[in-house]
Amino acid sequence: MITSDQREKMRGWFAGRLPEDLFEELTDVTVDREEITVIGRIPEPRLAEGASAAERGAAVEGRIQEFRERTRQTRIEVAREAEHRFGRKVSWGVECGGGRALFTHVAAPVMTRLRQPERQVLDTLIAGGVARSRSDALAWCVRLVQRHTDDWLTDLRESLENVHRVRAQGPDTEPEEAPTDGD
C-alpha cells in the first residue's frame, strides 16, 4: 500500500514535471501497485449558445480526441521518466465538459479462488446480461462495493497509513550481528 506522503510526492513530481500548458489543472493522481493514473482538466470546446446536448457531447468527444493525439509524444516522454522513477506504468485521462475519459490503462489480472456459491453469483450476472464473463462480473461486483463503501474504504486506508507510520518509527528490524570469538 502506498502512503499519503508517497502519493503527495508523486503528485508533486507530476505537477512540477508536466508542461505548464498540458492541462488547465492537474485534478487527480491515483496510484496502486501496478499503475499511476494521471488525470487533468482540459478546456471545454466553445459552442454557440443553445447548442444541443448531442452537439455538446460530440464536441467534447472531439476535444478529448484532439488532446490525446496532440499531446501523445509529450505524455510518452513524461510516462517513461515516471515509470523509471516510480517503477509503475503510467496511464492518462482527462476531464472535460463534466465527464472523464481514460486513455490506455492497465487491466491487471487478479487470481482468486471462489467457492460454488460465489461462482453462482458471477454466473447469474452473466446469465442476466450484466457481464460477459466471470472476469467482467467480478469487476462489476468490485465497482458496486466500491461505490457503496467509499467511507469505510477511506477509513481503512487511513488506518493502514497509520500502521505504516508506526512501523517506520520503530527500531530497525535487521538482526544484530552476533559477537565473534575474538571479541
C-alpha positions in Angstrom: 0.0 0.0 0.0 1.3 3.5 -0.8 1.3 6.1 1.9 -0.2 9.6 1.7 3.4 11.0 1.8 4.4 8.9 -1.2 1.2 9.8 -3.1 1.8 13.5 -2.4 5.4 13.3 -3.6 4.3 11.6 -6.8 1.6 14.2 -7.3 4.1 16.9 -6.7 6.6 15.4 -9.2 3.9 15.3 -11.9 2.8 18.8 -11.1 6.4 20.0 -11.5 7.3 17.8 -14.5 4.2 18.3 -16.7 4.5 21.2 -19.2 2.5 24.2 -17.9 0.1 24.2 -20.9 -0.7 20.5 -20.9 -3.7 20.7 -18.6 -5.8 23.6 -17.2 -5.4 21.8 -13.9 -3.9 18.5 -12.6 -7.0 17.1 -11.0 -6.0 13.6 -9.8 -3.0 11.3 -9.5 -4.1 7.8 -8.4 -1.6 5.1 -7.5 -1.6 1.4 -6.8 1.0 -1.3 -7.1 0.9 -1.6 -10.9 -0.2 1.8 -12.2 -0.2 5.6 -11.8 -3.2 7.3 -13.4 -2.8 11.0 -14.1 -6.0 13.0 -14.8 -6.1 16.6 -15.9 -8.8 19.1 -16.9 -8.8 20.4 -20.4 -10.8 23.3 -21.7 -14.3 22.6 -23.0 -15.0 23.4 -26.6 -16.7 26.7 -27.3 -20.1 26.3 -28.8 -22.9 28.5 -29.9 -25.4 29.4 -27.2 -28.3 26.9 -27.3 -26.2 24.0 -28.7 -28.0 20.7 -28.3 -26.8 18.0 -25.8 -25.9 15.8 -28.8 -23.7 18.6 -30.3 -22.1 19.3 -26.9 -21.4 15.6 -26.4 -19.8 15.3 -29.8 -17.8 18.4 -29.3 -16.4 17.2 -26.0 -15.6 13.8 -27.6 -13.7 15.6 -30.4 -11.8 17.8 -28.0 -10.7 14.8 -26.0 -9.5 13.0 -29.1 -7.7 16.1 -30.3 -5.9 16.5 -27.0 -5.0 12.8 -26.9 -3.4 13.0 -30.4 -1.7 16.4 -30.0 -0.1 15.5 -26.6 0.8 11.9 -27.2 4.6 12.4 -27.6 4.8 14.7 -24.5 2.8 12.2 -22.4 5.0 9.3 -23.6 8.2 11.2 -22.5 6.8 12.0 -19.1 5.5 8.5 -18.6 8.9 7.0 -19.4 10.6 9.1 -16.8 7.9 8.4 -14.2 8.0 4.6 -15.0 11.7 4.6 -14.4 11.5 6.7 -11.3 8.5 5.1 -9.6 8.5 1.5 -11.1 4.9 1.6 -12.3 3.1 2.1 -15.6 1.6 5.5 -16.2 -1.9 5.9 -17.6 -3.6 9.1 -18.7 -7.0 10.6 -18.7 -8.8 13.9 -18.9 -11.8 15.7 -17.5 -13.8 17.8 -20.0 -17.3 19.1 -20.0 -18.3 17.4 -16.8 -17.1 13.9 -17.9 -14.0 11.9 -17.5 -12.2 9.8 -20.2 -9.3 7.4 -19.6 -6.8 6.6 -22.3 -5.0 3.3 -22.4 -4.7 1.9 -18.8 -3.6 -1.2 -17.1 -6.1 -4.1 -16.6 -4.2 -6.2 -14.1 -5.2 -9.9 -13.7 -6.1 -10.9 -10.2 -6.1 -14.5 -9.3 -8.7 -15.7 -6.7 -10.3 -18.9 -5.6 -14.1 -18.8 -5.3 -16.4 -21.4 -3.9 -19.5 -22.6 -5.7 -22.0 -20.0 -4.2 -19.6 -17.2 -5.1 -19.2 -18.5 -8.7 -23.0 -18.8 -8.9 -23.3 -15.1 -8.2 -20.9 -14.3 -11.1 -22.7 -16.8 -13.4 -26.1 -15.2 -12.6 -24.7 -11.8 -13.6 -23.5 -13.3 -16.9 -26.9 -15.0 -17.5 -28.7 -11.7 -16.7 -26.6 -9.9 -19.3 -24.9 -7.7 -16.7 -21.4 -9.1 -17.6 -19.9 -11.1 -20.5 -17.6 -13.3 -18.4 -16.7 -14.1 -14.8 -13.9 -11.6 -15.0 -16.3 -8.8 -16.1 -18.8 -10.0 -13.4 -16.2 -9.8 -10.7 -15.1 -6.3 -11.8 -18.7 -5.3 -11.7 -19.0 -6.5 -8.1 -15.9 -4.7 -7.1 -17.2 -1.4 -8.6 -20.5 -1.9 -6.8 -18.8 -2.5 -3.4 -16.5 0.5 -4.1 -19.5 2.8 -4.8 -21.3 1.8 -1.7 -18.4 1.6 0.8 -16.3 4.7 0.0 -16.4 5.9 3.6 -15.4 2.6 5.0 -12.6 2.1 2.5 -11.3 5.6 3.2 -11.2 4.8 7.0 -9.4 1.6 6.3 -6.8 3.3 4.1 -6.2 5.9 6.8 -5.7 3.2 9.4 -3.2 1.4 7.1 -1.3 4.6 6.7 -1.2 5.0 10.5 0.2 1.4 10.7 3.0 2.3 8.2 3.8 5.4 10.2 4.1 3.5 13.5 6.2 0.8 11.9 8.6 3.4 10.4 9.1 4.9 14.0 10.0 1.5 15.5 13.5 0.1 15.9 15.4 -1.3 12.9 14.2 -4.8 12.1 17.6 -6.0 10.9 19.1 -8.6 13.3 22.1 -7.5 15.3 25.4 -9.2 14.4 26.4 -11.9 16.9 29.8 -11.3 18.6 32.7 -13.3 17.2 35.0 -15.5 19.3 37.8 -12.8 19.1 35.6 -10.1 20.8 
